[in-house]
Each structure stands twice: as structure tokens, then as C-alpha cells.
Amino acid sequence: MFSTLLLFTQLADASPLEIKVTDPAAHAVVVRCGNRVEREPIRDGVARFDFFPKDCVVDVIRRQGEISGPGTWTCGDQGCSLQQVDHLPIQSGPDRLNIVLSGDHKGNLMGQIDCPSGHKARVDIERNTLAFTDVPAETCVVSFRGGGANHSPELSVGDWLCNIENQPTHCQPLASRASTR
């Protein structure tokens, strides 16, 4: 009787399905058997399921990268990259400095531009967009107001994509103005 009980206990503790995963970026396994869908985390390289499978499809879920805010992202083997942020249509011009904000900028309600010539202006952030007009042909700094104190690197007239979520603020030329979502 004791050996039968011991054998039953060992079988009850064993998982009927174990899937070994060798991908270090994988964190979960999904098994789909007809209408049944089961998801289990990978622990020590193994995902354990407590059911007997039949004619199943296995999906391994792996980490592809990180995202830092809203927008359209592309994620692949090299991580994730921001492709597009929802913003107002951009009107470029010889005296305009446009900034599209990515990342979390909640609490920041406006931007203020300060140029060495003394030019200053304030604009509200609207749909992730700041649009300064009559900007002189020099490098200026934009401060973001209403939330945490943060400012841009030196920017000149043009269209910029800036992430003000972390300090220092990172800005790069805005690649595409055609699609604004």
C-alpha cells in the first residue's frame, strides 16, 4: 500500500507536459489544443502544463524589446523602435521649429523657446505637438513647463522628435511628417 501511495504522489506531482525552451529571451509558452488555450511561464528553462495534450500548437513568447510611450512601434530581433507618434499635422517653414513629443510627458502643458538673441515664446502642447513660429536662424533651447523641469538640447529651425520622459531630453530630426495618424 505504501509503495502505491508513493507512486500516486509522484505521478500527481509530475506535470503531464513539460516543454524545454532554449531561447533565453523567452518568458512564456502558450499551448493551443482545439478550443483550449493554456499559458504558463518558463521557469529554469521549462514550461509545465497540468493537462494531457493532443494535436496542439505551441507558441513561445519572447521579449523583443522595450517601448517608452504611445505610437506605432516596430519590434524585432534588434529590439523595438518608434516609427510614428500621433501628432498634429506639421507645417514646416524657414522660421518654424516643430517638436513632436514621444514618451510620457503628462503634466507638461506647454513649451517655452529661449534663443540667444532674446527671442522667447510659449506654446501649449497639443496632441503631442509644439509649433513655434518666427524663430530666428540660431540654436535655441525649449523648456517644457507644467510638469517636471526639463529642457531640450540646442535646436534650430526644423522638425524634431523629442522624448522628454528622461533627462537629458533626447531629440532627433523628425523622419516623416506625411503620416500623422
GIRA-V312889 format. One record per residue. N is the residue number from 1. PSI is psi in whole degrees, 0 to 359 (999 if undefined). D_CENTER is the distance of its C-alpha to the mean C-alpha in Angstrom with 2 decimals. Layout:
N_PSI_D_CENTER / N_PSI_D_CENTER
This chain:
1_317_58.18 / 2_317_56.19 / 3_325_54.98 / 4_318_53.94 / 5_319_51.98 / 6_315_50.28 / 7_318_49.37 / 8_318_48.03 / 9_317_45.88 / 10_320_44.44 / 11_323_43.65 / 12_327_42.09 / 13_339_39.79 / 14_146_38.77 / 15_136_35.92 / 16_340_37.20 / 17_124_34.09 / 18_130_32.28 / 19_117_29.74 / 20_132_29.28 / 21_127_25.95 / 22_351_25.96 / 23_115_22.30 / 24_341_21.04 / 25_350_17.35 / 26_143_18.49 / 27_350_18.33 / 28_160_20.05 / 29_137_22.60 / 30_129_23.33 / 31_124_26.95 / 32_117_28.09 / 33_98_31.86 / 34_236_33.00 / 35_354_31.78 / 36_130_30.83 / 37_124_27.22 / 38_138_26.68 / 39_132_23.64 / 40_146_24.24 / 41_157_22.38 / 42_123_23.46 / 43_124_25.65 / 44_38_27.41 / 45_8_26.60 / 46_136_28.06 / 47_129_27.03 / 48_133_30.05 / 49_143_30.99 / 50_50_34.04 / 51_162_35.33 / 52_115_37.33 / 53_155_35.43 / 54_124_37.06 / 55_64_35.72 / 56_158_32.02 / 57_136_28.84 / 58_128_26.50 / 59_132_22.73 / 60_127_20.97 / 61_126_17.36 / 62_153_15.60 / 63_129_12.44 / 64_336_10.83 / 65_199_8.23 / 66_150_5.25 / 67_156_1.54 / 68_7_3.62 / 69_186_4.83 / 70_162_6.75 / 71_191_7.88 / 72_121_8.76 / 73_150_6.96 / 74_125_9.47 / 75_135_9.43 / 76_200_12.81 / 77_334_15.08 / 78_7_13.87 / 79_199_10.21 / 80_143_7.22 / 81_141_7.80 / 82_128_7.28 / 83_325_10.50 / 84_142_11.25 / 85_138_10.92 / 86_126_13.55 / 87_167_16.42 / 88_156_20.19 / 89_137_22.24 / 90_131_22.81 / 91_104_26.46 / 92_158_27.02 / 93_169_30.29 / 94_344_32.28 / 95_25_31.93 / 96_140_28.43 / 97_112_25.32 / 98_136_22.25 / 99_127_18.85 / 100_128_15.67 / 101_131_13.30 / 102_169_9.52 / 103_181_7.85 / 104_113_10.13 / 105_25_13.62 / 106_141_15.51 / 107_333_19.08 / 108_115_19.31 / 109_341_21.75 / 110_168_23.12 / 111_148_23.29 / 112_129_26.48 / 113_136_27.48 / 114_122_30.16 / 115_153_32.01 / 116_331_34.84 / 117_352_37.36 / 118_353_36.85 / 119_129_34.83 / 120_146_32.65 / 121_152_30.89 / 122_139_28.58 / 123_152_26.37 / 124_149_24.30 / 125_121_20.57 / 126_120_20.60 / 127_52_17.73 / 128_22_15.42 / 129_138_18.39 / 130_135_21.18 / 131_108_24.25 / 132_136_27.04 / 133_167_30.38 / 134_38_33.49 / 135_129_31.62 / 136_162_34.07 / 137_72_33.67 / 138_170_32.56 / 139_136_29.50 / 140_169_28.34 / 141_138_25.93 / 142_127_23.86 / 143_141_23.58 / 144_126_21.25 / 145_152_23.42 / 146_337_23.39 / 147_225_20.81 / 148_148_20.58 / 149_123_22.55 / 150_149_20.48 / 151_162_21.49 / 152_165_20.57 / 153_177_22.17 / 154_128_25.18 / 155_151_24.46 / 156_176_27.02 / 157_137_27.54 / 158_192_24.95 / 159_127_21.50 / 160_149_18.54 / 161_119_14.75 / 162_139_14.15 / 163_113_11.55 / 164_10_13.84 / 165_320_11.79 / 166_156_13.49 / 167_140_16.97 / 168_155_18.10 / 169_136_16.29 / 170_127_15.10 / 171_146_16.29 / 172_158_16.86 / 173_139_18.94 / 174_121_17.44 / 175_316_17.83 / 176_131_18.64 / 177_354_20.15 / 178_317_21.55 / 179_122_18.92 / 180_10_17.83 / 181_999_16.98
